[in-house]
């Protein structure tokens, strides 16, 4: 058989397999779970302590549970609940106070820092594209986001015994409108169970009101105040999990 005829035959065979995949029935409901790596973005990841919007957030991990309802083979709705836990970097605080200190090399520092916690409940449309046995899913969502900012405590002690340093920021809670978008690639394990690789973005503009702060540097202080700031919290999540269709 001529090579061009073979190529044409293979092309028709692939098209036939693809059309068969499109015609397969799909379960109208799905519950999915994914977990993995979380990366802060924008001001949330900023390490500039003199920036009032800096989140000082580092990498972390996330978990997400979702329910999907399909209206037809390609369109549906998705309801998701997620939780991100990200580390907090206190080093910019130490660097900021070190500028004010004589003999900064004589200082040792004690740090007590908790993590950022960022959760959300979001809903929105989802689209599905079947490519043979593989399903591509994409979604956009809106809902409510919740955040708990970290508590920070930094104490600096000089070997000379002079100019002690202590700074504290209390933990705070906030909630606001949350937005999200993402997608997944799903590969069947069984007829009902799929393995999935996921990627998503979640963001919210949070307002933290009357957060107690405390500062003491040498003979200056203590200075106590209540700080109110608006912070953008944004994360990129990459992970893997399972999707169960029923």
C-alpha angles and dihedrals in degrees: 000000000000114000093238091053090050090051092050091049091051091049092053090047092053091048090051092051091048093051089049089054091051091051095053115111117248127210109250096224135050138177115202135187129190137169136177147103125355125201123190117227137196120359089345088071095042116124095194104117092191088060105090090208096051113123097194086214124159134190122301143148139275143201127203134187120191141180121207130196118192122210094187139339095297110022132062147132129260132204116193139183119193142173127200123192115191132180122247122226112215095178095095089059091054091047091051094053093041089066089066096050131093114223092012091176090069093064129103120194135215117200129192111179134162127205134263113253118198122177136171145184109207137170136186148120123313131196128206132203121189117208104181107296093345122090123204115202130189132177147174121205146183132192143103126330127196128198138185114196118214127258114234131197123178125178123184123194125186123214086228091062092235133116103014115199130211128169129173136181119187127227117260139188132218142164133199145148111312130203130195144174135176149123146222143213113221127198120188120247093172133351091277103027127070133184111224139196111206140194127182147163124215125181142169138173104231131193117210110195129202098351109181116237132182131192133179123174119174109298093348117094159302090236114186125182146153114243125200117191140163114227131185111224116196133164138181114212128198121180150120138246147132136293120204116199123203 
